[in-house]
Amino acid sequence: MSLQTTVAAMSASISLNRKTLLTVAGVVFGLTLLSRIPAALLYPAFKSKDSPLLVHGLQGAWSSGSLSGISLNGRLVAQDLHWDFKPLQLLLGRAAVALSGGGQIVTLEGGVATGLGGLRLTDLRFAGGIKALAAAAGYPFVPVDGRAGGEIEKLILKQGTLRYAEASLDLKSLAWTLARDPLLLGDFHADISTTPEAITATISSPAGPLEASGFAKLSPDQSYDVDILVKPKPGASEMLLNYLKTLGAPDPQGFYHLRQRGKL
């Protein structure tokens, strides 16, 4: 190969590398600009007019920022949340963020994604008052109070129905509030798992005046089956004993049966 040919080849290679570098730099510059678009500018364009969910006090870029509050049907359900967008999830057809915060109402830390396959929660830890969490789930009134918390390994909601759940849930200092004085029921734990036949929550009672065991199942056709056994522990209050009598007669082992079937 002649010197002239070698020089020409080197010049072509340098020119190609320069074009490649300029292209890469242009793409990076463009993506940087896009990632810095304020979330407050994008939210009105994508917010559904009929959605009961409203976001308040957006700060920062859409790719990473914070908000002061989230309200559902006019009720504040979360405060002071921070998010980080997860762009690689776009390859799976999902818009995903990592959330943390929640304020005094409920604390959250974990992943939330929506898109192909519905709404997904992954590695999500949460804690808060039962009434606040129920309101966030769309139930503004529940006749119990206490604290709730848990870890959601994976949960999938599709077309408004629960399709998959692997999680654990704890209810602390649960109390029935429809009585004149709150009736303490104790602490309860549920391990939730999914099989092709059903989503099943296995119930236990680690502490408190009640001994409880049983299950709650949700089938793919949205039919449910609840079968829980409860029995007062020695030293249970007279108020609790009288309340249990309203459930009917106990079995020979002293357990009251909470059984219900239906369809959502």
Secondary structure, DSSP 8 states (H G I E B T S, - for coil): --HHHHHHHHHHHHHHHHHHHHHHHHHHHHHHHHHTSBHHHHHHHH--TT-SEEEE--EEETTEEEEEEEEETTEEEEEEEEEEE-GGGGGGTEEEEEEEEETTTEEEEEEEEEETTSEEEEEEEEEEEHHHHHHHTT-S--SEEEEEEEEEEEEEEETTEEEEEEEEEEEEEEEE-SSSS-EEEEEEEEEEEE-SS-EEEEEEEEESSEEEEEEEEE-TTSEEEEEEEEEE-TT--HHHHHHHHTT----TTS-EEEEEEEE-
